[in-house]
Amino acid sequence: MNTEHTPKKLLIVDDSKVSRMVIKAHVLAKHEDWKIIEAASGDAAVLLVDQDTPDYCTMDINMPGILGTDAAEQILAKHPSMRIVIFSANIQESFQNRAMALGATFVAKPVTEKSIAHALAHFAGE
């Protein structure tokens, strides 16, 4: 057994419980040892990150409270090494450009095995 392997922590931020469940199921199918933390809003995510800093984060954009891109910006200001993937059905170029400017990867919803694979590749630094 590889003793250097530390399970990663993923924060899934989405106001849709179904989206969170789908992301969680796909991620755990590939990385069963990862710890999954969930938040239903950007505001909750910002607070959670300060208590239990994850390695990675998937972030929806349109949620109650602050936009996911604003939450991602606040999180990255404190934790610049965290890898964030923005999942959104809102594929306007302005949102995609904002995600790229933050150093995040933008992945269009719906959440599918292919979009999760894209997120996992970003988390792995690919």
C-alpha positions in Angstrom: 0.0 0.0 0.0 1.2 3.5 -0.8 1.6 5.3 2.5 2.2 8.6 0.7 -1.4 8.6 -0.7 -3.6 10.9 1.2 -7.3 10.9 0.3 -8.3 14.1 -1.4 -11.1 16.3 -0.2 -13.7 17.7 -2.7 -16.2 20.4 -2.0 -19.3 20.2 -4.2 -21.2 23.4 -4.4 -24.6 23.4 -6.1 -28.1 24.5 -5.0 -29.4 21.3 -6.8 -29.3 18.3 -4.5 -29.5 16.1 -7.6 -26.5 17.7 -9.2 -24.5 17.3 -6.0 -25.5 13.6 -5.8 -24.6 13.0 -9.5 -21.2 14.7 -9.1 -20.5 12.8 -5.8 -21.5 9.4 -7.3 -19.3 9.9 -10.4 -16.3 11.1 -8.4 -16.6 8.3 -5.8 -16.8 5.7 -8.6 -13.3 6.8 -9.6 -11.9 7.9 -6.2 -13.7 5.9 -3.5 -11.4 7.2 -0.8 -12.0 10.9 -1.4 -13.8 12.8 1.3 -16.8 14.7 -0.1 -18.1 17.9 1.5 -21.2 19.6 0.1 -22.6 23.1 0.2 -25.9 24.4 -1.3 -24.7 28.0 -1.8 -21.7 30.1 -2.5 -22.0 31.7 0.9 -22.0 28.4 2.6 -19.0 27.3 0.5 -16.9 30.3 1.5 -17.6 29.5 5.2 -17.0 25.7 4.8 -13.6 26.2 3.1 -12.3 28.2 6.1 -13.3 25.4 8.5 -12.2 22.4 6.4 -10.1 23.3 3.4 -10.7 20.9 0.5 -8.1 20.1 -2.2 -10.7 20.6 -5.0 -14.0 22.3 -5.5 -16.8 22.0 -8.1 -18.9 25.2 -8.2 -22.3 26.0 -9.7 -22.7 29.7 -10.8 -26.4 30.5 -10.4 -27.4 29.8 -6.8 -29.2 31.7 -4.0 -26.9 34.4 -2.5 -23.6 35.2 -4.2 -22.8 33.8 -7.6 -20.5 30.8 -7.7 -17.9 32.8 -9.6 -17.8 35.3 -6.8 -17.6 32.5 -4.2 -14.7 30.9 -6.2 -12.9 34.3 -6.3 -13.2 34.7 -2.5 -12.1 31.1 -1.9 -9.1 31.4 -4.3 -8.0 34.7 -2.7 -7.5 32.7 0.6 -6.5 29.4 -0.9 -4.8 30.1 -4.3 -3.6 26.5 -4.8 -7.1 25.0 -4.7 -8.3 23.7 -8.0 -11.8 24.7 -8.9 -14.1 23.6 -11.7 -17.1 25.8 -12.5 -20.1 23.7 -13.6 -22.9 25.7 -15.1 -25.8 25.5 -17.5 -25.1 29.2 -18.1 -22.6 29.0 -20.9 -22.4 32.7 -21.7 -18.9 33.7 -22.8 -18.6 36.2 -19.9 -19.0 33.4 -17.3 -16.5 31.2 -19.2 -14.0 34.1 -19.4 -14.5 34.9 -15.6 -13.8 31.2 -14.8 -10.6 31.2 -16.8 -9.5 34.6 -15.3 -9.9 32.9 -11.9 -7.7 30.0 -13.0 -10.7 27.7 -12.8 -11.9 25.3 -15.5 -15.4 25.9 -16.9 -17.5 22.8 -17.6 -21.0 23.1 -19.1 -23.9 21.3 -17.4 -25.6 18.9 -17.5 -23.3 16.9 -15.2 -22.3 13.8 -17.0 -19.6 11.1 -16.8 -17.8 13.0 -19.5 -18.0 16.4 -17.7 -16.9 14.8 -14.4 -13.9 13.2 -16.3 -13.0 16.7 -17.5 -13.2 18.1 -13.9 -11.1 15.2 -12.6 -8.5 15.8 -15.3 -8.3 19.5 -14.1 -7.9 18.4 -10.5 -5.1 16.0 -11.5 -3.3 19.0 -13.2 -3.9 17.7 -16.7 
